[in-house]
């Protein structure tokens, strides 16, 4: 048990730059106090001294503001930063090197007995105020953003943000359509400020539809120009010349505006 405590203290130094010395950590960190009392309560729980275990966990909650059910299973080098308002349910399972910030809830969504709380695999980081509710797994190395509400499994290595949570993958493969859309947006000088391919936002989806419509219309215009040049050789332009005249650019701009208005009407 002392070896485990030593690892828990080392985890504090590794993840909290405000920690200065071991005495300070042992005397002023409620996360360490709650963890020490939980490990004692959990041993009582396993030995069927359940009432004593619940009493000890209640004392821990009163002293630290952190509520950990004695039945919860917690791995090595677990760190609760600040800690106030953290709630960990009976059937929750936490792996090694997991970090929770204040206000986190590992809760259930049913009154039925059995597994009803989440499992956090090794290296998971859960931001302040996040709620993880249900008997599913948060994969190894995953991150849950502050105030996120997670009610389904989180794959390994991704970040869950928002309410309801959506997943952001670092190494997400980009489809050919997305590459084509991105290249076309760069060609016309368009940049969606503060918007990424990983976001699922209605406005961003509308912009993507508009870009596709504009590109399709431009392809049709180029096809028409090519066919007109076959009918009328004088319609051909030199490669060094501007591809469109001022009059043609005005027509293209009118077509673009008409496409925008049609897109808005179709959405309404």
N, C-alpha and C positions, 0 to 999 in steps of 0.2 A: 504493500500500500504506500509506503514511503517513496519507493521508486516511482510509482505512478504519480504521486504528488510532485516529485521533482520534475517529471516530464511536463506536468500541467503548468508549473511555474515557468519552465523554460519556454513553453508555448506563449505565455504572456509576454515575455521579453521579446520573442520573435515577432509578435503581431501588434504590440502596443509600444510605440516609441516613447510614451510618457512614463513607462515603468523605469524606475531608477535602481532599485535594489530589492533583494529578496524579502527583507523585513517589511518594506513598504507594501509589496505585493500581498504578503500573508496577512497584513493588518488592515489594509484599506481597499482591497479588491473584492466586492461582493460576489463576483463570478466565481472566484476561488473558494470563498466561504460556502456558497451554494453547492459547488461541486464536491467539496470535502464531505458535507453533510449528506449529499445524495448518495455518494458511494457507501457511506455507512448505512443509510436507510435501505439501499438496494440489497446489501448483504442480509439485513434483517428480513427483507421481503422474500428473498430466496429461501431463507430458513423458516418461513411460515410465521414469523413474528410480524404479521401485517399491520396490526393495530399500532404497535410500537414504531414501525416504519412510517406509518401515516402521521403519527404524532411528531416524529422527528422532521418529516418533510414540511409539516405545518409551522414548526419553529423556524425552519430555514426560510420559508416564505415570509414570515413575520420579520425576520432579521435582515433579509436581503432584498425582498421585493421580487424574488425569482421563484416561480412555482414549478417544481419538477416532481412528477409522480414517482414514487419509489420503484414502481415496476418498469420504468423506462430504462432502456439499455444504452449506455454511453461508452464510447471507445476512448482511446488514448489521446492526450494532448488536445482535449476539448477546451475551447475558450469562449466565454461569454463576456463581451465588452460592454461596460456600463451595467447592463443587466436588468434594470428596472422594467417590470411588466412582461418579462419572458415567461411563457407557459409551455410546458412540455408534457404531453399526455402519457397515459399509462403504457400503451403499446408502441410508443415511438421508439425507433432504433437509430442511433447515431454512430457513425463510423469514426475513424481516426482523423485527426487534424481538421476537425470541423469548427467553424467560427459562426457564432450568432451575435447579432447586435441587439440593442434594447427594443422592447416591444414586439419581439417575434413570438408567433404562436404556432406550435406544432399540434394541431387539433384534429378532431374527428368530425364527421358529418352524419353519424348515425348513433342511435341509442343501443344498437345491438352489441352484444358482447363479442369478443374476439378481436382480431386485428382491425383497428379503426383509425390509427394514427400513421403518419408518414415515416418512411425510412430514408435517412440521409446517408449516402455513401461517403467514402473518404474524400476529404478536401473540399467539401461543400462550404460555401460562404453565403450567409443569409443576411440581407440588409435590414436596417432598422424598420420596424413596423410591418414587416412582411407576414402574411398568413399562409401557411401551408396546411391544407385541410384535406384529410382523406388517407386511406390505406394504400398509398402508391409509393414509388421510389423516386428520389431525386438523385440522378446519376452522379458518378464520380467526377469531381472537379467542377461541377455545375455551380452557377451563381444565381441567386435570387435577389432582384433589385428591391430597394426600399419601398415599402407600402404595396408591394405586389401581392396579388391574391392568386394562389396556385391551387388548383383542384384536380389536376391530372399529372401524369408522369412527366418528369423533366429528363430529357436525354442527357447522356454523359457529355460534359464539357460545354454545354450551351448556357446562355444567360436568359433568365425568365424575367420579364418586366411587365408592369401594367396590371390593370384589373378589368376583365379577366386577363391572366398572364398570357403573353405571346412570347415566342422563343426567337432569340437572335443567335445565329450560328456564325462563328468566325470564318470557317472554311466552306461557306455555302457555295455550291456550284452555280454558276451563272448560265442560264439557258441562252440559246442562239437568238431567241426573240429579244431578251433583255440586252444582249450585246448589240444587236441591230438598233434597238431603240436608243441605247446610250450613245452610239456612234452618230446617229442621226441628230440627236439633241446637241451634241458637240458641234456638228457641222452647221447648224442654224444658230449657234450661239446661245442655246437655252441651258440653264442650270437651275435645278430645283434646290433652292437654298435650304440647308438644314434637313434635307430629306435623303434617306438611304434606301437601297434596294430591299433591305430587310424589314422595312416598316410596312404595316398593313393599315393604310389610312385611306378613307374614301376619296379625299381630295387628291391624294397622290395617284390613286387608281384612275381618277378622271383625267389627270394630266397624261398618264400613260396611254389611255384610249385616244386622247386628242393627238398625241405625237404619232400614233399609228395611223390615224386618219389623215393627218397632214402628209405623212410619208407616202401613203397609198395614193393620195391625190397628186403628189409630185411625180410619182412613177407614171401615172396615167397621162399627166401633161407631157412628160418626156416622150411617151409613146406616141401621143398625138403629133408632137413636133417632128418626130422621126418619120411618121407616115406622110405628114404634109411636105416634108423635104423630098420625099420620093415622088410626090405628085408635082411639086413645084421646085425645081433645082435652085431657083433664086432664094428659096427660104433657108437654104443651108447657111451656116455661119462658120467663120473660121475658128479654129480651136483657141486662138489667142484672144478672140473677142469675148465680150460679156455674154454669157449663155442666154440671158433674157434682156430684152429692151425695157425701157422705163414703162412703156405701156403694158408690156407683158407682166412686169412686176406688180403693177397696179391690179391687173386681173387676178394674179395669184393671191395678192393680199385680200381682195374681195372674196375669193373662194375660201381662203382660210377663215375669214370672219363668218362666212356663211356656215362653214363646218362647225365652228365654235357654237354658233347659235343653235344649230340643229342638235349638237351634242347636249347642250343644256336643256333643250326642250324634251329630248328623248329621256333624260334622267328624271325630269319633273313628271 
